[in-house]
Amino acid sequence: MKKLIVIIIFLVCCSSVFAQSNINEDTIHFVGQASAFTVGSELVTDGGFPSFDNWTQGTWTLAGGVASEDNAGANSDLTQVLTGLTDGRLYRIQFEVTAYTDGVVTTRFDGVAIESYTQVGVFTEYGIAMGTTASITIRADATFTGSIDNVSVVAWVGDLDAGGGSTIAPFSGNSLSDYMGAEGQPL
C-alpha cells in the first residue's frame, strides 16, 4: 500500500510538473525508489525544419528554419511517417509554437488528435505506438496563423523502481497521470 501511495504521488506530481514547467525531462532523476525515465533516439528527421524533404507539408511554408501557416482557409497537415517504433511503447511528442496570431494548431500521433494549442510555447504530449510505424502530424485549422519548430518524437520509458520493486505497468492515454498501477488498477 505504501508503494502504491508513493507511485500515485509521483505520477500526479510529475504529470503536473512536466506539463507546466521547463524541467529537462531527459535528465531528471527522483530520489527514493531509484525512479528514472529513459529517452530513446530521435525518430523525427528534420524536426528543426532545415527543409521539407522528409515532410508532407500541405499548405505549410518554410522560411528561416520554421514551418509556417497563414490562414489557409482549410485544415492543413504537416506530417512525417516514423519507422522503427515498438508496438505498445510510450512516446514523448514535443514541438514549439514560435509565433501565434490566430486559430488552433493540433498535434496528432498516428492519426489520433492529442492536444490543441492557441499560444506560443513548447508543448509536450505522450502517445502509444500501435505498430512499428506511425505518423506525427501538426494540423493547422482553417484560421491558424503562426509558426512551429523543433518537432521531436522519442521513446519514453519509465521505471518507478529500478532497484527491483514494482515498475510502471500498462499505459492507457496520453498523459503520465494515465498510467495504470502495478496491479492494473487506475491510479
Summary of the structure (lengths in Angstrom):
residues: 187
radius of gyration: 17.6
end to end distance: 12.3
largest distance: 54.6
contacts: 556
relative contact order: 0.24
helix: 12%
strand: 43%
